[in-house]
Amino acid sequence: MPHHCNAVDAAAKGIKPPPPPQHQQQLLMVRRVAASGKLLSAASSHLLFRATLLATLSLVFLFTLHYPSLLSHSFHLSSSPSSISSNTLPASRSSSHRILLGSSPSWSDVLRSATPTRRRDGGAGISVLVTGAAGFVGAHCSLALRARGDGVVGLDNFNAYYSPSLKRARASLLASRGVAVIDGDINDGALLSRLLDAAPFTHVLHLAAQAGVRHALRDPQAYVASNVAGLVSVLEAAARRPHQPAVVWASSSSVYGLNDKSPFSEDHRTDRPASLYAATKKAGEAIAHAYNHIYGLSITGLRFFTVYGPWGRPDMAYFAFARSIVAGEPITLFRGARRDFTYIDDVVRGCLGALDTAGESTGGGVRGGKKRGVAPLRIYNLGNTSPVDVARMVGILEKLLGRKANKRVVTMPSNGDVPFTHANVSRAARDFGYRPTTSLDAGLRHFVEWFVDYYKIDLAKIAKPTKRKSMAMSTASS
Ligand SMILES: O=C(O)[C@H]1O[C@H](OP(=O)(O)OP(=O)(O)OC[C@H]2O[C@@H](n3ccc(=O)[nH]c3=O)[C@H](O)[C@@H]2O)[C@H](O)[C@@H](O)[C@H]1O
């Protein structure tokens, strides 16, 4: 109901009306200041001055509406639903960070999370801002960093590309291990700057992205917003700090596109992307070059090869196929597709190795683009080095789930997919000892163990499905 209706009703009942909503208060304030501006201008007869004043005030008003993070003094951690408390909810102007769950941590909460604890290996801990921390790779990396004693603060916008409840569950896990996850967007440059000012982060692990090769056909702008504009926002914030953190970020095997030399090496052609997703990741690599060149920002790009495992992404084929097999629904297989499926633990080791060897940035925002010298600019494949037919991946899932898939094999559509991927990882092996060790059989076994536990699936019942039992999955999942 509009506020004036409430006020009229209240007056009719002889009740003092409640204060107007905050935006109306702001409007009143603007009007009052504008009125004093009028008096001033009347006195001086400077019409131009009056117009300028009003325009400035309007801009300030619009700015405060759209950038409340500048006014807020608290962040919003995602955590388990049980930690929701009305008395920890932020002031109304802080709510643009899409706060849905969680307490409102103070700066000291964020600082505590960012502070390294004693490292098991005796090394000095690093402090990492992880974007996309409630995502698949982000959550695993955050846990691994925390487990070895590094400082970690997460940032995630919990968008609905796939189940936000799965992202919330990952964030709850992180919260239980002492990792603060802020509910915010990488395109909120003011938030990023405040965060990087708040704690002495040595590194940014930038994993927030719009993922998914085929989804780019449906929502192309999301890829530009996250993978291009979002990357620029993160690099801008990092580059402008007086003490620039080193940035490690997620590129993709998809940048190899139509490259037919195998295995894919970092110096192979990447100028023929087959999807918009790939094109935005390739653009990201070019953008990284510019920020390294201009600002002396240490930047490392990691080309991930079809990463899979527990707490994975439901939009990926192995995960979607598992769900369909359990539900007794058909799956569509692209004939002849092969992937260098890479297990999450191997990728996490690669990410930590890249962080540990990132090297120093050589610039500082206050110097206006000046840098002391050349900063590291690196790119690495993080793959498994042994491609597997997608049909074989399905066979492994069938065995682990104890149920045959209902397969429909079709010609691969030419809508962004590439027929095969195969990583040469010798550069990552040389520079930080990256050595993938997990076979697809072992990795999928770990995935299925988590999958049946998370979705409360009884595999004994799945093996001989009835109509009623095959429904179990959809009701258990969120
Ligand atoms: O390495 C990457 O950089 C990318 O890896 C992942 O892309 P992809 O390798 O395409 O993984 P994914 O969709 O799981 O399809 C796997 C296989 O199943 C085949 N596939 C797929 C769907 C289908 O219905 N049928 C099918 O056969 C399909 O042809 C393919 O051969 C990430 O999603 C992406 O975000 C990015 O990180």
The ligand as an ORCA input file, in Angstrom:
! r2SCAN-3c Opt
* xyz 0 1
  O      36.323    -27.270    -20.111
  C      35.678    -26.241    -20.135
  O      36.190    -25.164    -20.283
  C      34.210    -26.295    -20.061
  O      33.859    -27.545    -19.482
  C      32.502    -27.773    -19.437
  O      31.989    -27.783    -20.766
  P      31.810    -29.175    -21.475
  O      33.111    -29.853    -21.657
  O      30.990    -28.927    -22.685
  O      31.054    -30.002    -20.342
  P      29.595    -30.642    -20.309
  O      28.564    -29.659    -20.613
  O      29.513    -31.353    -19.021
  O      29.663    -31.701    -21.493
  C      30.550    -32.799    -21.412
  C      30.439    -33.628    -22.641
  O      29.132    -34.174    -22.712
  C      28.613    -33.943    -24.009
  N      27.168    -33.765    -23.876
  C      26.685    -32.698    -23.225
  C      25.343    -32.524    -23.080
  C      24.458    -33.466    -23.641
  O      23.236    -33.363    -23.520
  N      24.992    -34.535    -24.273
  C      26.321    -34.718    -24.413
  O      26.760    -35.700    -25.013
  C      29.301    -32.729    -24.537
  O      29.368    -32.753    -25.929
  C      30.672    -32.873    -23.914
  O      31.490    -33.623    -24.751
  C      31.806    -26.701    -18.624
  O      30.405    -26.910    -18.659
  C      32.130    -25.342    -19.135
  O      31.587    -24.397    -18.258
  C      33.612    -25.160    -19.257
  O      34.191    -25.037    -18.014
*
